[in-house]
Amino acid sequence: MVWTYTECRHGLCNAHYERELVAVEENTHQTWARALIAHLQTIKKAVVAAIAAGYTALKPEELTVFAATYDGLVRQRLEENPQQVAGGPRNGVGEANENAWNL
């Protein structure tokens, strides 16, 4: 549904990404999807802990580690799906197809 809006800028929350990743894992059994879910949950926990400690941002070294792990998981996704490119086809109803084109 959110992909049909053309006059606004928006992003997806982790819940949307998690649903997409669960679908990828269930349909393709690719391990990077479950690992990315766990990684996003780890980042969320770190943010919650930082806020509870009175911080307004994560430490630069935390961001570096999180980004490197994320990049590694994206590389794994690309290696497991070399025929696909980011932003590839969707199934026409706003949902990702089982081949993880949108991740």
C-alpha positions in Angstrom: 0.0 0.0 0.0 2.7 2.6 0.9 4.3 2.1 -2.5 1.3 3.6 -4.2 1.8 7.1 -2.7 3.8 9.2 -5.2 3.7 12.6 -3.5 5.3 11.8 -0.2 8.6 10.7 1.2 8.5 7.8 3.6 10.4 4.9 5.0 9.4 1.7 6.5 9.7 0.8 10.1 11.4 -2.4 11.3 8.1 -4.2 11.6 7.6 -3.9 7.8 11.1 -5.1 7.1 10.7 -8.0 9.5 7.5 -9.2 7.8 9.3 -9.0 4.4 12.3 -10.9 5.8 10.1 -13.6 7.4 8.5 -14.1 4.0 11.9 -14.4 2.4 13.1 -16.9 5.0 9.9 -19.0 4.7 9.9 -19.0 0.9 13.6 -19.3 0.1 15.2 -20.7 3.3 18.0 -18.3 2.9 19.9 -17.8 6.2 20.7 -14.1 5.6 17.1 -13.1 6.2 16.9 -14.6 9.7 20.3 -13.1 10.5 19.1 -9.6 9.3 16.0 -9.9 11.5 18.3 -10.7 14.5 20.6 -7.8 13.6 17.8 -5.3 13.4 16.5 -6.4 16.8 20.0 -6.0 18.3 20.2 -2.5 16.9 16.8 -1.7 18.4 17.8 -3.0 21.8 21.0 -0.9 21.6 18.9 2.2 20.8 16.5 1.6 23.7 19.4 1.1 26.1 21.1 4.3 24.9 17.9 6.3 25.4 17.4 4.8 28.8 21.0 5.9 29.7 20.2 9.4 28.6 22.0 9.4 25.3 20.5 10.9 22.1 22.5 8.8 19.7 24.5 5.6 19.5 28.3 5.8 19.9 30.2 6.1 16.6 31.9 2.8 17.2 28.6 1.1 17.7 27.3 2.6 14.4 30.4 1.3 12.7 30.0 -2.2 13.9 26.2 -2.2 13.1 26.8 -0.8 9.6 29.6 -3.4 8.9 27.4 -6.3 10.0 24.5 -4.9 7.9 26.7 -4.6 4.9 27.9 -8.1 5.3 24.4 -9.4 5.4 23.5 -7.5 2.3 26.5 -8.9 0.5 25.4 -12.4 1.5 21.9 -11.7 0.1 23.5 -10.5 -3.2 25.7 -13.5 -3.4 22.8 -15.9 -2.9 20.7 -14.0 -5.5 23.2 -12.8 -8.2 20.5 -12.7 -10.9 18.6 -10.0 -9.0 19.1 -6.3 -8.7 17.9 -3.9 -6.0 14.5 -2.5 -6.7 13.5 -5.3 -9.0 9.9 -6.4 -9.8 7.3 -6.8 -7.1 4.3 -9.1 -7.5 1.9 -6.2 -8.5 0.0 -5.9 -5.3 2.5 -4.1 -3.2 4.0 -7.2 -1.6 7.5 -8.6 -2.2 7.7 -11.7 -4.2 9.3 -14.8 -2.6 12.7 -14.1 -4.3 13.5 -11.0 -2.2 13.7 -8.5 -4.9 13.0 -5.6 -2.6 15.6 -6.3 0.1 
